[in-house]
Amino acid sequence: MKPGTLEATATPRAREIAARVEAFVRETVIPYESDPRCGTHGPSDELVQEMRALARTAGVLTPHILPDGSHLTQRETALVLIKSGLSPLGPLACNTMAPDEGNMFLLGKVGSPEMKERFLTPLVQGHARSAFFMTEPAEDGGAGSDPSMMQTTCKPDGNHWVINGRKTFITGADGAKVGIVMAKSENGACMFLVDLPHPAIRIERVLDTIDSSMPGGHAVVTIDNLRLPADQMLGEAGEGFRYAQVRLAPARLSHCMRWTGCCIRAHEIATDYACRRQAFGKPLIKHEGVGFMLAENRIDLKQCELMIDWCAGVLDAGAYGTTESSMAKVAVSEALMRIADRCVQVMGGTGVSGDTIVEQVFREVRAFRIYDGPTEVHKWSLSGKIARDWQKSRDDIG
Ligand SMILES: Cc1cc2nc3c(=O)[nH]c(=O)nc-3n(C[C@H](O)[C@H](O)[C@H](O)COP(=O)(O)OP(=O)(O)OC[C@H]3O[C@@H](n4cnc5c(N)ncnc54)[C@H](O)[C@@H]3O)c2cc1C
């Protein structure tokens, strides 16, 4: 693809890192896509560590965090993460994958120096995976789209806290070394850091889900009298939802970045198919029905890039970006779904087979329309803001 807005206006260091990441993903990671260790509950940890060793040697492991511990800007991160996303395995190999990327960001912002040393360093070095425990089973009436429905409790006991509850859809809990657990105290939500595996956190089962890119899959877990020292609380008691907000906007946006990278690749594969495959005496792309689908893909991809660029700029200016990241998440996830669907369609039967990653990209972006806030929840919250803004403008006039 020709350099777009992000690439054309990127800093030299972002361009340089992104170029190295792209070369690594295209030359080294893509061949792993047919590795039998890519299972339905995600690639095995053995495979992840093998690819990370190669990324370490190539100097592209955790490329968005610099050797001095500082983070690239969000606009710089966008360029790098889009490139790492050119394969569903790229973010795993480069350690730019969810939920670790968001968890590292949160720990970097809120963690104490001791916490960073103990929990963040092994993540940044790519030696450990982490999991974020927020969502709770619908059958328990727990937190889902509405986090305020949280049922998991934490109670102080001397200089410890005791946590009880059930969680679901916890990505990577099976095999993670670090957990961030959300629970409700009398004074509001709290977040705790915990070494995993822990005998008080039991994996009930790993769900069979539509996606398959995240190691450990998505687990249902029971937390039974998890007793943690008070100094394993992340930040202050009662501030859990605020910290979740700190994590959410950049984490949402980085999903947009990685899956945009994946859809760029799916579009490349579909284009290649449409230019080589003949039907009715000419290449598929010369049939308007196919050519227009690819044209619409290019338009949607550019819109994704522009939304990411805009929202990243808002975050770089120091704002929480809650509204902007909601808008970007809706626009990008819906556009990526359209792109992935068109890629499948352009490729006919091959599109729904496992012979290329197009089929997987379609499954992955379908799930992306739900996690980090389903489309409807973002629209609902935006419509609430529109109503409040309208009321405020009326009050100001009055
Ligand atoms: C692949 C995957 C990975 C995940 N990983 C994690 C993880 O690592 N950690 C974690 O804590 N959670 C994780 N989740 C959970 C995810 O955050 C929740 O699925 C999401 O918040 C929605 O909650 P729910 O599934 O309970 O849906 P529900 O709350 O039951 O909502 C169902 C549907 O109702 C609609 N809806 C809800 N509220 C409104 C509204 N106000 N207006 C209009 N429509 C509405 C939406 O269409 C929504 O999809 C993951 C989910 C998936 C699918």
The ligand as an ORCA input file, in Angstrom:
! r2SCAN-3c Opt
* xyz 0 1
  C     -13.378    -12.831     22.378
  C     -13.699    -12.113     23.656
  C     -12.677    -11.826     24.555
  C     -12.967    -11.201     25.772
  N     -11.954    -10.997     26.685
  C     -12.256    -10.473     27.905
  C     -11.245    -10.356     28.923
  O     -10.066    -10.690     28.701
  N     -11.593     -9.871     30.132
  C     -12.866     -9.485     30.413
  O     -13.114     -9.047     31.523
  N     -13.855     -9.603     29.475
  C     -13.580    -10.085     28.242
  N     -14.570    -10.234     27.284
  C     -15.934     -9.887     27.636
  C     -16.467     -8.666     26.918
  O     -15.912     -7.518     27.450
  C     -17.994     -8.752     27.043
  O     -18.427     -9.824     26.206
  C     -18.697     -7.464     26.637
  O     -18.431     -6.448     27.565
  C     -20.212     -7.655     26.556
  O     -20.715     -8.226     27.722
  P     -21.666     -9.521     27.636
  O     -20.971    -10.534     26.793
  O     -22.012     -9.914     29.010
  O     -22.928     -9.045     26.824
  P     -24.309     -8.480     27.439
  O     -24.004     -7.459     28.481
  O     -25.157     -9.622     27.799
  O     -24.926     -7.741     26.167
  C     -25.419     -8.477     25.048
  C     -25.764     -7.527     23.919
  O     -26.772     -6.618     24.361
  C     -26.643     -5.402     23.661
  N     -26.619     -4.281     24.627
  C     -26.138     -4.276     25.879
  N     -26.292     -3.062     26.444
  C     -26.917     -2.296     25.525
  C     -27.343     -0.946     25.494
  N     -27.147     -0.110     26.532
  N     -27.936     -0.494     24.357
  C     -28.103     -1.292     23.281
  N     -27.708     -2.574     23.248
  C     -27.129     -3.079     24.359
  C     -25.358     -5.472     22.827
  O     -25.689     -5.759     21.489
  C     -24.623     -6.638     23.461
  O     -23.776     -7.302     22.507
  C     -14.286    -10.827     26.064
  C     -15.307    -11.110     25.130
  C     -15.027    -11.739     23.951
  C     -16.139    -12.032     22.984
*
